[in-house]
Structure formats: structure tokens, C-alpha cells
Amino acid sequence: CMATFGVASMTLLFTLSKRQGWLSSTKSGSKFVKSSCSKSSNESSNAFLDATNPKDFQEWGKELLLWITDYRDKCKSLPVISRVEPNYLQKALPLAAPETAEGWKSIMSDLDSKILPGITHWEASNNFFAYFKPHSSYPAVLGEMLCAGLNVMGFDWIASPACTELEVVTLDWLARLLNLPERFMGGSEGPGG
């Protein structure tokens, strides 16, 4: 499951990089380049905005938060399980990644018209009773946004002491809530801690 999300994330990054002009195709491959499509942030939101510009990032972020709250409201009236046919997205998207940048409104339009029809609406809580929903609350969504913003690599202590130690502390809280033996605590000599 995580590998699938990883591949999807890399695909999205590649697509957005191409759309925003960060990635340029050459005969020998692809390379990152500074966008030449950037316009000032006070132009319309359909302009080719520079994704590395903090003002544009704030503008996009506000728009995306509004989109998420709107989606969370309307998804309760959508069919829970997608009604698309297999390979529908391959038919809806170009064969090759776009060569020129597209504006934010165009990207959001693709999300509404091409991606949403193929989504299982886990948030339609009044109709969907399967699996679990780890990001069902708005605080969880904000937590995910904060994690992405910090971009912490928590693979060992030295990479990010706070990340590792917070994980140990919260897992200890969980172990205590479950009345697990002391050997399950992070400070235990083990086995288990």
C-alpha cells in the first residue's frame, strides 16, 4: 500500500514539475530547470505561478484548504464507490507529460473532472462502513500538512531527534493505554522496548 502511494506521489511530483516548468525534457533525459513561466502573484490564479514563491504557495494553500472543506461537505452526497471503468484515467490524460506549464485552475479542474470520479469517497461517513479512515478529522489533515511542511526524515535518531523521540513517547502512551507490560516501553531494557 505504501509503495503504491510512493509511486503515486512521485508521479504527481513529476507531472507538477513538468506542468510548472521545473523539469525540462532533453534528448539525453530530463533535468530540473528554473521556471520561465512564473508571473507575479497578484495576477489571476489561472496564471503560471512559481511554485517556489512563498506568496504563491500561500495563495494555493488557501485555495486548496477551501477545496478540501468543500469536498468534505459534498462527498456525503456522492456515490461511495467509484463508477468508472478500469483504465478510465489513461484515456482521460495525455499519453506523455505536458511540455508546457499549466495554471493552478487547470490543475484543479483536472482534479475535479478526472481524479474525483475515480475516488472511493471514504469521507462519506454516513454511507461508508469499511476499512479505517486515518485522516478523517480536520486536525489530522492539518497534521499531515504540518508534516509535509517540516519535511522531516525520521529514519533514525540523528536524522531528527524530535521525530524519533516523539514517536517513542507517543507509543509509550499507547502501551500504557493498552495496559501493556513495562517491557513494551521505549526505555525498557527489552526485549520489546
C-alpha positions in Angstrom: 0.0 0.0 0.0 2.8 2.5 0.9 4.7 1.6 -2.2 1.6 2.5 -4.3 1.3 5.8 -2.5 5.1 6.4 -3.1 4.8 5.7 -6.8 1.7 7.9 -7.0 3.5 10.7 -5.2 6.5 10.5 -7.5 4.1 10.6 -10.5 2.3 13.6 -9.1 5.7 15.4 -8.4 6.9 14.6 -12.0 3.6 15.8 -13.5 3.5 19.0 -11.5 7.2 19.6 -12.2 6.6 19.3 -15.9 3.5 21.5 -15.7 5.2 24.2 -13.7 8.3 24.2 -16.0 10.7 22.8 -13.3 11.5 19.8 -15.4 12.6 20.1 -19.0 12.9 17.1 -21.4 16.1 16.8 -23.4 17.2 14.1 -25.8 19.5 12.7 -23.1 16.8 12.7 -20.4 15.2 15.2 -18.0 16.7 17.9 -15.9 15.4 20.4 -13.4 15.3 24.0 -14.5 14.1 27.2 -13.1 10.6 28.0 -14.3 10.3 30.6 -17.0 6.5 30.6 -16.7 6.3 32.5 -13.5 4.1 35.6 -13.3 3.6 37.8 -10.3 1.3 36.5 -7.5 -1.1 39.4 -7.9 -2.2 38.1 -11.4 -5.1 35.8 -11.8 -5.0 32.4 -10.1 -5.0 30.9 -13.7 -1.6 32.4 -14.2 1.5 30.2 -14.3 2.6 30.7 -10.8 6.1 30.0 -9.4 5.7 27.1 -7.0 8.8 28.1 -5.2 7.4 31.5 -4.4 6.1 31.7 -0.7 3.3 34.1 -1.7 2.1 31.8 -4.4 2.4 28.9 -2.0 0.2 30.7 0.5 -2.4 31.5 -2.2 -2.5 27.9 -3.5 -2.7 26.6 0.1 -5.7 28.8 1.0 -7.4 27.7 -2.2 -6.7 24.0 -1.5 -8.0 24.3 2.1 -11.2 25.7 0.7 -11.4 22.9 -1.8 -10.9 20.3 0.9 -13.6 21.7 3.1 -16.0 21.9 0.1 -15.1 18.3 -0.9 -15.7 17.0 2.7 -19.1 18.6 2.6 -20.2 17.5 -0.8 -18.7 14.0 -0.8 -21.5 12.8 1.5 -23.9 13.1 -1.4 -21.6 11.3 -3.9 -21.6 7.6 -4.5 -19.2 6.0 -2.1 -17.6 3.6 -4.7 -16.4 5.0 -8.0 -18.4 4.1 -11.0 -15.6 4.5 -13.5 -14.3 1.6 -15.7 -10.8 0.3 -15.5 -8.2 2.4 -17.3 -10.5 5.4 -17.4 -7.7 7.7 -16.4 -5.3 6.5 -19.1 -8.0 7.5 -21.6 -8.6 10.9 -19.9 -5.0 12.0 -19.6 -2.4 12.7 -22.3 0.0 9.9 -23.3 3.0 12.0 -22.4 3.5 14.5 -19.6 2.8 18.1 -20.7 5.7 20.0 -22.1 4.5 23.4 -21.1 3.3 24.7 -17.7 -0.4 24.8 -16.8 -2.1 27.2 -14.4 -3.4 26.3 -11.0 -7.0 26.5 -12.1 -6.3 24.0 -14.9 -4.7 21.6 -12.4 -7.6 21.9 -10.0 -10.1 21.4 -12.9 -8.3 18.1 -13.7 -8.7 17.1 -10.1 -12.4 17.8 -10.2 -13.2 16.3 -13.6 -10.7 13.5 -13.9 -9.5 12.4 -10.5 -12.6 12.7 -8.3 -14.7 10.4 -10.4 -12.2 7.6 -9.7 -12.1 8.2 -5.9 -13.7 6.0 -3.3 -15.2 8.6 -1.0 -14.0 7.4 2.4 -15.2 10.6 3.9 -18.9 9.9 3.0 -19.2 8.6 6.6 -22.9 8.3 6.5 -22.6 5.6 3.8 -19.1 4.1 4.0 -18.6 1.5 6.7 -15.5 -0.4 5.5 -11.8 0.0 6.5 -10.5 2.8 8.6 -10.1 6.5 7.9 -6.8 7.8 9.4 -7.3 11.3 8.2 -11.0 11.7 8.8 -10.7 14.8 11.1 -9.7 18.3 10.1 -6.9 18.2 12.8 -5.5 15.1 11.1 -5.4 16.9 7.8 -3.6 19.8 9.3 -1.2 17.4 11.0 -0.4 15.9 7.6 0.1 19.4 6.2 2.5 20.2 9.1 4.4 17.0 8.5 4.8 17.8 4.8 5.9 21.4 5.6 8.5 20.2 8.1 9.7 17.5 5.6 11.3 15.5 8.4 13.2 12.4 7.6 12.7 10.2 10.7 14.6 7.1 9.8 16.9 7.3 12.8 17.6 9.5 15.8 20.4 11.6 14.4 18.2 12.4 11.3 15.7 14.1 13.5 15.9 13.7 17.3 12.4 15.3 17.9 10.7 13.0 15.4 12.2 9.8 16.9 11.6 10.8 20.5 8.1 12.0 19.9 7.4 8.6 18.3 8.8 6.8 21.3 6.8 9.0 23.8 3.5 8.6 22.0 4.0 4.8 21.5 4.7 4.6 25.3 1.4 6.5 25.8 -0.4 3.9 23.7 1.3 1.0 25.5 0.1 2.4 28.8 -3.5 2.9 27.5 -3.4 -0.7 26.5 -2.0 -1.8 29.9 1.0 -3.5 28.2 3.8 -4.7 30.4 6.8 -2.3 31.1 9.0 -4.2 28.7 7.0 -2.7 25.8 8.0 0.9 26.9 10.7 2.7 25.0 13.1 2.9 28.0 12.8 -0.8 28.7 15.9 -2.9 28.5 13.9 -5.3 26.3 13.0 -7.5 24.7 10.4 -5.3 23.1 11.3 -1.8 24.2 
